[in-house]
């Protein structure tokens, strides 16, 4: 299987994990969560795994610090609601980490088949653990 095919397997697993994990963190339930940018409580089905640094920059595509739940309005209509996302990130992680992420987003990250296999296995396990808590 190619790297691209493995990324197509990993992405929905990773995104679902982020959505469920952050719903639990923000509301104590996997049924709803709080959008990191507008603060509204939305049902799980109305939440996306929104990336602070765009997925076109491979380096942070599967970095949990880069991906948080966002409502469809903020993630889609408002194209990430980036001013509020930036504020959220700086409060949550501090200026140093956010500045580092922004400065290094152009660094090249080449995913390998083995590395992706490991992430698929890890995130399947994390997802199974959360789903078992429901």
CNS distance restraints for C-alpha pairs under 8 A (distance, minus, plus):
assign (resid   1 and name CA) (resid   5 and name CA) 6.19 0.50 0.50
assign (resid   1 and name CA) (resid   6 and name CA) 6.78 0.50 0.50
assign (resid   1 and name CA) (resid 113 and name CA) 7.84 0.50 0.50
assign (resid   2 and name CA) (resid   6 and name CA) 6.28 0.50 0.50
assign (resid   2 and name CA) (resid 113 and name CA) 6.88 0.50 0.50
assign (resid   3 and name CA) (resid   7 and name CA) 6.17 0.50 0.50
assign (resid   3 and name CA) (resid 111 and name CA) 6.94 0.50 0.50
assign (resid   3 and name CA) (resid 112 and name CA) 6.34 0.50 0.50
assign (resid   3 and name CA) (resid 113 and name CA) 5.34 0.50 0.50
assign (resid   3 and name CA) (resid 116 and name CA) 7.48 0.50 0.50
assign (resid   4 and name CA) (resid   8 and name CA) 6.33 0.50 0.50
assign (resid   5 and name CA) (resid   9 and name CA) 6.53 0.50 0.50
assign (resid   6 and name CA) (resid  10 and name CA) 6.15 0.50 0.50
assign (resid   6 and name CA) (resid 113 and name CA) 7.13 0.50 0.50
assign (resid   6 and name CA) (resid 116 and name CA) 6.42 0.50 0.50
assign (resid   6 and name CA) (resid 117 and name CA) 7.32 0.50 0.50
assign (resid   7 and name CA) (resid  11 and name CA) 5.84 0.50 0.50
assign (resid   7 and name CA) (resid 116 and name CA) 7.04 0.50 0.50
assign (resid   8 and name CA) (resid  12 and name CA) 7.32 0.50 0.50
assign (resid   9 and name CA) (resid  13 and name CA) 7.00 0.50 0.50
assign (resid   9 and name CA) (resid 120 and name CA) 7.47 0.50 0.50
assign (resid  10 and name CA) (resid  14 and name CA) 5.94 0.50 0.50
assign (resid  10 and name CA) (resid 116 and name CA) 7.40 0.50 0.50
assign (resid  10 and name CA) (resid 119 and name CA) 7.29 0.50 0.50
assign (resid  10 and name CA) (resid 120 and name CA) 5.34 0.50 0.50
assign (resid  10 and name CA) (resid 123 and name CA) 7.96 0.50 0.50
assign (resid  11 and name CA) (resid  15 and name CA) 6.00 0.50 0.50
assign (resid  11 and name CA) (resid  62 and name CA) 7.97 0.50 0.50
assign (resid  12 and name CA) (resid  16 and name CA) 5.96 0.50 0.50
assign (resid  13 and name CA) (resid  17 and name CA) 6.17 0.50 0.50
assign (resid  13 and name CA) (resid 120 and name CA) 7.53 0.50 0.50
assign (resid  13 and name CA) (resid 123 and name CA) 6.57 0.50 0.50
assign (resid  13 and name CA) (resid 124 and name CA) 6.60 0.50 0.50
assign (resid  13 and name CA) (resid 127 and name CA) 7.48 0.50 0.50
assign (resid  14 and name CA) (resid  18 and name CA) 6.26 0.50 0.50
assign (resid  14 and name CA) (resid  62 and name CA) 7.19 0.50 0.50
assign (resid  14 and name CA) (resid 123 and name CA) 6.08 0.50 0.50
assign (resid  15 and name CA) (resid  19 and name CA) 6.23 0.50 0.50
assign (resid  15 and name CA) (resid  48 and name CA) 7.69 0.50 0.50
assign (resid  15 and name CA) (resid  49 and name CA) 5.37 0.50 0.50
assign (resid  16 and name CA) (resid  20 and name CA) 6.15 0.50 0.50
assign (resid  16 and name CA) (resid  49 and name CA) 7.53 0.50 0.50
assign (resid  16 and name CA) (resid 127 and name CA) 7.60 0.50 0.50
assign (resid  17 and name CA) (resid  21 and name CA) 5.87 0.50 0.50
assign (resid  17 and name CA) (resid 123 and name CA) 7.07 0.50 0.50
assign (resid  17 and name CA) (resid 126 and name CA) 7.13 0.50 0.50
assign (resid  17 and name CA) (resid 127 and name CA) 5.26 0.50 0.50
assign (resid  17 and name CA) (resid 130 and name CA) 7.92 0.50 0.50
assign (resid  18 and name CA) (resid  22 and name CA) 5.95 0.50 0.50
assign (resid  18 and name CA) (resid  49 and name CA) 6.31 0.50 0.50
assign (resid  18 and name CA) (resid  64 and name CA) 7.44 0.50 0.50
assign (resid  18 and name CA) (resid  67 and name CA) 7.12 0.50 0.50
assign (resid  18 and name CA) (resid  68 and name CA) 6.59 0.50 0.50
assign (resid  18 and name CA) (resid  69 and name CA) 7.06 0.50 0.50
assign (resid  19 and name CA) (resid  23 and name CA) 6.05 0.50 0.50
assign (resid  19 and name CA) (resid  44 and name CA) 7.27 0.50 0.50
assign (resid  19 and name CA) (resid  47 and name CA) 7.05 0.50 0.50
assign (resid  19 and name CA) (resid  48 and name CA) 6.79 0.50 0.50
assign (resid  19 and name CA) (resid  49 and name CA) 5.92 0.50 0.50
assign (resid  19 and name CA) (resid  68 and name CA) 7.33 0.50 0.50
assign (resid  19 and name CA) (resid  69 and name CA) 5.68 0.50 0.50
assign (resid  20 and name CA) (resid  24 and name CA) 6.27 0.50 0.50
assign (resid  20 and name CA) (resid  30 and name CA) 5.33 0.50 0.50
assign (resid  20 and name CA) (resid  44 and name CA) 7.69 0.50 0.50
assign (resid  20 and name CA) (resid 130 and name CA) 7.26 0.50 0.50
assign (resid  21 and name CA) (resid  25 and name CA) 6.26 0.50 0.50
assign (resid  21 and name CA) (resid  30 and name CA) 7.53 0.50 0.50
assign (resid  21 and name CA) (resid 130 and name CA) 7.15 0.50 0.50
assign (resid  22 and name CA) (resid  26 and name CA) 5.94 0.50 0.50
assign (resid  22 and name CA) (resid  33 and name CA) 6.76 0.50 0.50
assign (resid  22 and name CA) (resid  68 and name CA) 7.04 0.50 0.50
assign (resid  22 and name CA) (resid  69 and name CA) 6.46 0.50 0.50
assign (resid  23 and name CA) (resid  27 and name CA) 5.79 0.50 0.50
assign (resid  23 and name CA) (resid  28 and name CA) 6.72 0.50 0.50
assign (resid  23 and name CA) (resid  29 and name CA) 5.96 0.50 0.50
assign (resid  23 and name CA) (resid  30 and name CA) 5.19 0.50 0.50
assign (resid  23 and name CA) (resid  31 and name CA) 7.11 0.50 0.50
assign (resid  23 and name CA) (resid  32 and name CA) 5.64 0.50 0.50
assign (resid  23 and name CA) (resid  33 and name CA) 4.04 0.50 0.50
assign (resid  23 and name CA) (resid  34 and name CA) 6.84 0.50 0.50
assign (resid  23 and name CA) (resid  44 and name CA) 7.43 0.50 0.50
assign (resid  23 and name CA) (resid  69 and name CA) 7.74 0.50 0.50
assign (resid  24 and name CA) (resid  28 and name CA) 4.22 0.50 0.50
assign (resid  24 and name CA) (resid  29 and name CA) 4.73 0.50 0.50
assign (resid  24 and name CA) (resid  30 and name CA) 5.36 0.50 0.50
assign (resid  24 and name CA) (resid  33 and name CA) 7.22 0.50 0.50
assign (resid  25 and name CA) (resid  29 and name CA) 7.97 0.50 0.50
assign (resid  26 and name CA) (resid  33 and name CA) 5.73 0.50 0.50
assign (resid  26 and name CA) (resid  34 and name CA) 5.79 0.50 0.50
assign (resid  27 and name CA) (resid  32 and name CA) 6.76 0.50 0.50
assign (resid  27 and name CA) (resid  33 and name CA) 5.65 0.50 0.50
assign (resid  27 and name CA) (resid  34 and name CA) 7.08 0.50 0.50
assign (resid  29 and name CA) (resid  33 and name CA) 7.49 0.50 0.50
assign (resid  30 and name CA) (resid  44 and name CA) 6.99 0.50 0.50
assign (resid  30 and name CA) (resid 134 and name CA) 7.24 0.50 0.50
assign (resid  31 and name CA) (resid  43 and name CA) 5.86 0.50 0.50
assign (resid  31 and name CA) (resid  44 and name CA) 5.27 0.50 0.50
assign (resid  32 and name CA) (resid  41 and name CA) 6.65 0.50 0.50
assign (resid  32 and name CA) (resid  42 and name CA) 5.47 0.50 0.50
assign (resid  32 and name CA) (resid  43 and name CA) 4.09 0.50 0.50
assign (resid  32 and name CA) (resid  44 and name CA) 4.73 0.50 0.50
assign (resid  33 and name CA) (resid  41 and name CA) 5.41 0.50 0.50
assign (resid  33 and name CA) (resid  42 and name CA) 5.61 0.50 0.50
assign (resid  33 and name CA) (resid  43 and name CA) 6.43 0.50 0.50
assign (resid  33 and name CA) (resid  44 and name CA) 6.48 0.50 0.50
assign (resid  33 and name CA) (resid  47 and name CA) 7.61 0.50 0.50
assign (resid  33 and name CA) (resid  69 and name CA) 7.54 0.50 0.50
assign (resid  34 and name CA) (resid  39 and name CA) 5.48 0.50 0.50
assign (resid  34 and name CA) (resid  40 and name CA) 5.44 0.50 0.50
assign (resid  34 and name CA) (resid  41 and name CA) 4.39 0.50 0.50
assign (resid  34 and name CA) (resid  42 and name CA) 6.32 0.50 0.50
assign (resid  34 and name CA) (resid  69 and name CA) 7.26 0.50 0.50
assign (resid  34 and name CA) (resid  70 and name CA) 7.57 0.50 0.50
assign (resid  35 and name CA) (resid  39 and name CA) 4.85 0.50 0.50
assign (resid  35 and name CA) (resid  40 and name CA) 5.52 0.50 0.50
assign (resid  35 and name CA) (resid  41 and name CA) 6.46 0.50 0.50
assign (resid  35 and name CA) (resid  42 and name CA) 7.27 0.50 0.50
assign (resid  35 and name CA) (resid  47 and name CA) 7.44 0.50 0.50
assign (resid  35 and name CA) (resid  69 and name CA) 5.55 0.50 0.50
assign (resid  35 and name CA) (resid  70 and name CA) 4.35 0.50 0.50
assign (resid  35 and name CA) (resid  71 and name CA) 5.39 0.50 0.50
assign (resid  36 and name CA) (resid  68 and name CA) 6.64 0.50 0.50
assign (resid  36 and name CA) (resid  69 and name CA) 6.02 0.50 0.50
assign (resid  36 and name CA) (resid  70 and name CA) 5.69 0.50 0.50
assign (resid  36 and name CA) (resid  85 and name CA) 6.99 0.50 0.50
assign (resid  36 and name CA) (resid  88 and name CA) 6.69 0.50 0.50
assign (resid  37 and name CA) (resid  70 and name CA) 6.61 0.50 0.50
assign (resid  37 and name CA) (resid  74 and name CA) 6.95 0.50 0.50
assign (resid  37 and name CA) (resid  81 and name CA) 6.68 0.50 0.50
assign (resid  37 and name CA) (resid  84 and name CA) 5.25 0.50 0.50
assign (resid  37 and name CA) (resid  85 and name CA) 5.29 0.50 0.50
assign (resid  37 and name CA) (resid  88 and name CA) 6.69 0.50 0.50
assign (resid  38 and name CA) (resid  74 and name CA) 7.22 0.50 0.50
assign (resid  38 and name CA) (resid  84 and name CA) 7.46 0.50 0.50
assign (resid  40 and name CA) (resid  71 and name CA) 7.80 0.50 0.50
assign (resid  42 and name CA) (resid  46 and name CA) 5.89 0.50 0.50
assign (resid  42 and name CA) (resid  47 and name CA) 6.68 0.50 0.50
assign (resid  42 and name CA) (resid  71 and name CA) 6.80 0.50 0.50
assign (resid  43 and name CA) (resid  47 and name CA) 6.84 0.50 0.50
assign (resid  46 and name CA) (resid  71 and name CA) 5.86 0.50 0.50
assign (resid  46 and name CA) (resid  72 and name CA) 6.01 0.50 0.50
assign (resid  47 and name CA) (resid  69 and name CA) 6.07 0.50 0.50
assign (resid  47 and name CA) (resid  70 and name CA) 5.46 0.50 0.50
assign (resid  47 and name CA) (resid  71 and name CA) 4.52 0.50 0.50
assign (resid  47 and name CA) (resid  72 and name CA) 5.86 0.50 0.50
assign (resid  48 and name CA) (resid  69 and name CA) 5.57 0.50 0.50
assign (resid  48 and name CA) (resid  70 and name CA) 5.30 0.50 0.50
assign (resid  48 and name CA) (resid  71 and name CA) 6.07 0.50 0.50
assign (resid  48 and name CA) (resid  72 and name CA) 6.24 0.50 0.50
assign (resid  48 and name CA) (resid  75 and name CA) 7.00 0.50 0.50
assign (resid  49 and name CA) (resid  67 and name CA) 5.97 0.50 0.50
assign (resid  49 and name CA) (resid  68 and name CA) 5.49 0.50 0.50
assign (resid  49 and name CA) (resid  69 and name CA) 4.85 0.50 0.50
assign (resid  49 and name CA) (resid  70 and name CA) 6.31 0.50 0.50
assign (resid  50 and name CA) (resid  67 and name CA) 5.43 0.50 0.50
assign (resid  50 and name CA) (resid  68 and name CA) 5.40 0.50 0.50
assign (resid  50 and name CA) (resid  69 and name CA) 5.75 0.50 0.50
assign (resid  50 and name CA) (resid  70 and name CA) 5.58 0.50 0.50
assign (resid  50 and name CA) (resid  75 and name CA) 5.94 0.50 0.50
assign (resid  50 and name CA) (resid  80 and name CA) 6.87 0.50 0.50
assign (resid  51 and name CA) (resid  55 and name CA) 6.80 0.50 0.50
assign (resid  51 and name CA) (resid  61 and name CA) 7.59 0.50 0.50
assign (resid  51 and name CA) (resid  66 and name CA) 5.63 0.50 0.50
assign (resid  51 and name CA) (resid  67 and name CA) 4.52 0.50 0.50
assign (resid  51 and name CA) (resid  68 and name CA) 6.65 0.50 0.50
assign (resid  51 and name CA) (resid  80 and name CA) 7.63 0.50 0.50
assign (resid  52 and name CA) (resid  66 and name CA) 5.33 0.50 0.50
assign (resid  52 and name CA) (resid  67 and name CA) 6.29 0.50 0.50
assign (resid  52 and name CA) (resid  68 and name CA) 7.93 0.50 0.50
assign (resid  52 and name CA) (resid  80 and name CA) 7.44 0.50 0.50
assign (resid  52 and name CA) (resid  82 and name CA) 7.43 0.50 0.50
assign (resid  52 and name CA) (resid  85 and name CA) 6.71 0.50 0.50
assign (resid  52 and name CA) (resid  86 and name CA) 7.55 0.50 0.50
assign (resid  53 and name CA) (resid  57 and name CA) 6.98 0.50 0.50
assign (resid  53 and name CA) (resid  60 and name CA) 6.74 0.50 0.50
assign (resid  53 and name CA) (resid  61 and name CA) 7.83 0.50 0.50
assign (resid  53 and name CA) (resid  66 and name CA) 6.40 0.50 0.50
assign (resid  53 and name CA) (resid 101 and name CA) 7.62 0.50 0.50
assign (resid  53 and name CA) (resid 102 and name CA) 7.31 0.50 0.50
assign (resid  53 and name CA) (resid 105 and name CA) 7.14 0.50 0.50
assign (resid  54 and name CA) (resid  61 and name CA) 7.47 0.50 0.50
assign (resid  55 and name CA) (resid  60 and name CA) 7.22 0.50 0.50
assign (resid  55 and name CA) (resid  61 and name CA) 5.09 0.50 0.50
assign (resid  56 and name CA) (resid  61 and name CA) 7.86 0.50 0.50
assign (resid  57 and name CA) (resid  61 and name CA) 6.85 0.50 0.50
assign (resid  57 and name CA) (resid 105 and name CA) 5.90 0.50 0.50
assign (resid  57 and name CA) (resid 106 and name CA) 6.46 0.50 0.50
assign (resid  57 and name CA) (resid 108 and name CA) 7.96 0.50 0.50
assign (resid  58 and name CA) (resid 105 and name CA) 7.93 0.50 0.50
assign (resid  58 and name CA) (resid 108 and name CA) 7.06 0.50 0.50
assign (resid  58 and name CA) (resid 109 and name CA) 5.82 0.50 0.50
assign (resid  58 and name CA) (resid 110 and name CA) 7.69 0.50 0.50
assign (resid  59 and name CA) (resid 105 and name CA) 6.31 0.50 0.50
assign (resid  59 and name CA) (resid 106 and name CA) 7.79 0.50 0.50
assign (resid  59 and name CA) (resid 107 and name CA) 6.75 0.50 0.50
assign (resid  59 and name CA) (resid 108 and name CA) 6.44 0.50 0.50
assign (resid  59 and name CA) (resid 109 and name CA) 4.98 0.50 0.50
assign (resid  60 and name CA) (resid  66 and name CA) 6.31 0.50 0.50
assign (resid  60 and name CA) (resid 105 and name CA) 7.27 0.50 0.50
assign (resid  61 and name CA) (resid  66 and name CA) 7.51 0.50 0.50
assign (resid  62 and name CA) (resid  66 and name CA) 7.70 0.50 0.50
assign (resid  62 and name CA) (resid  67 and name CA) 7.72 0.50 0.50
assign (resid  63 and name CA) (resid  67 and name CA) 6.73 0.50 0.50
assign (resid  64 and name CA) (resid  68 and name CA) 7.59 0.50 0.50
assign (resid  70 and name CA) (resid  74 and name CA) 6.17 0.50 0.50
assign (resid  70 and name CA) (resid  75 and name CA) 5.77 0.50 0.50
assign (resid  70 and name CA) (resid  80 and name CA) 7.96 0.50 0.50
assign (resid  71 and name CA) (resid  75 and name CA) 6.15 0.50 0.50
assign (resid  72 and name CA) (resid  76 and name CA) 5.37 0.50 0.50
assign (resid  72 and name CA) (resid  77 and name CA) 7.08 0.50 0.50
assign (resid  73 and name CA) (resid  77 and name CA) 4.85 0.50 0.50
assign (resid  73 and name CA) (resid  78 and name CA) 6.09 0.50 0.50
assign (resid  74 and name CA) (resid  78 and name CA) 4.81 0.50 0.50
assign (resid  74 and name CA) (resid  79 and name CA) 6.46 0.50 0.50
assign (resid  74 and name CA) (resid  80 and name CA) 5.31 0.50 0.50
assign (resid  74 and name CA) (resid  81 and name CA) 5.20 0.50 0.50
assign (resid  75 and name CA) (resid  79 and name CA) 5.29 0.50 0.50
assign (resid  75 and name CA) (resid  80 and name CA) 4.10 0.50 0.50
assign (resid  75 and name CA) (resid  81 and name CA) 6.58 0.50 0.50
assign (resid  76 and name CA) (resid  80 and name CA) 6.45 0.50 0.50
assign (resid  80 and name CA) (resid  85 and name CA) 7.14 0.50 0.50
assign (resid  81 and name CA) (resid  85 and name CA) 6.08 0.50 0.50
assign (resid  82 and name CA) (resid  86 and name CA) 5.83 0.50 0.50
assign (resid  83 and name CA) (resid  87 and name CA) 6.43 0.50 0.50
assign (resid  84 and name CA) (resid  88 and name CA) 6.14 0.50 0.50
assign (resid  85 and name CA) (resid  89 and name CA) 6.12 0.50 0.50
assign (resid  86 and name CA) (resid  90 and name CA) 6.21 0.50 0.50
assign (resid  86 and name CA) (resid  98 and name CA) 8.00 0.50 0.50
assign (resid  87 and name CA) (resid  91 and name CA) 6.26 0.50 0.50
assign (resid  88 and name CA) (resid  92 and name CA) 6.05 0.50 0.50
assign (resid  89 and name CA) (resid  93 and name CA) 5.70 0.50 0.50
assign (resid  89 and name CA) (resid  94 and name CA) 7.01 0.50 0.50
assign (resid  89 and name CA) (resid  98 and name CA) 6.63 0.50 0.50
assign (resid  90 and name CA) (resid  94 and name CA) 4.45 0.50 0.50
assign (resid  90 and name CA) (resid  95 and name CA) 5.20 0.50 0.50
assign (resid  90 and name CA) (resid  98 and name CA) 6.27 0.50 0.50
assign (resid  91 and name CA) (resid  95 and name CA) 7.99 0.50 0.50
assign (resid  93 and name CA) (resid  97 and name CA) 6.16 0.50 0.50
assign (resid  93 and name CA) (resid  98 and name CA) 6.98 0.50 0.50
assign (resid  94 and name CA) (resid  98 and name CA) 6.53 0.50 0.50
assign (resid  95 and name CA) (resid  99 and name CA) 5.82 0.50 0.50
assign (resid  96 and name CA) (resid 100 and name CA) 6.09 0.50 0.50
assign (resid  97 and name CA) (resid 101 and name CA) 6.16 0.50 0.50
assign (resid  98 and name CA) (resid 102 and name CA) 6.21 0.50 0.50
assign (resid  99 and name CA) (resid 103 and name CA) 6.01 0.50 0.50
assign (resid 100 and name CA) (resid 104 and name CA) 6.05 0.50 0.50
assign (resid 101 and name CA) (resid 105 and name CA) 5.89 0.50 0.50
assign (resid 111 and name CA) (resid 115 and name CA) 6.53 0.50 0.50
assign (resid 111 and name CA) (resid 116 and name CA) 6.72 0.50 0.50
assign (resid 112 and name CA) (resid 116 and name CA) 6.12 0.50 0.50
assign (resid 113 and name CA) (resid 117 and name CA) 6.07 0.50 0.50
assign (resid 114 and name CA) (resid 118 and name CA) 6.28 0.50 0.50
assign (resid 115 and name CA) (resid 119 and name CA) 6.37 0.50 0.50
assign (resid 116 and name CA) (resid 120 and name CA) 6.01 0.50 0.50
assign (resid 117 and name CA) (resid 121 and name CA) 6.22 0.50 0.50
assign (resid 118 and name CA) (resid 122 and name CA) 6.09 0.50 0.50
assign (resid 119 and name CA) (resid 123 and name CA) 5.93 0.50 0.50
assign (resid 120 and name CA) (resid 124 and name CA) 5.94 0.50 0.50
assign (resid 121 and name CA) (resid 125 and name CA) 6.25 0.50 0.50
assign (resid 122 and name CA) (resid 126 and name CA) 6.25 0.50 0.50
assign (resid 123 and name CA) (resid 127 and name CA) 5.86 0.50 0.50
assign (resid 124 and name CA) (resid 128 and name CA) 6.04 0.50 0.50
assign (resid 125 and name CA) (resid 129 and name CA) 6.17 0.50 0.50
assign (resid 126 and name CA) (resid 130 and name CA) 6.40 0.50 0.50
assign (resid 127 and name CA) (resid 131 and name CA) 6.07 0.50 0.50
assign (resid 128 and name CA) (resid 132 and name CA) 5.97 0.50 0.50
assign (resid 129 and name CA) (resid 133 and name CA) 6.60 0.50 0.50
assign (resid 130 and name CA) (resid 134 and name CA) 6.98 0.50 0.50
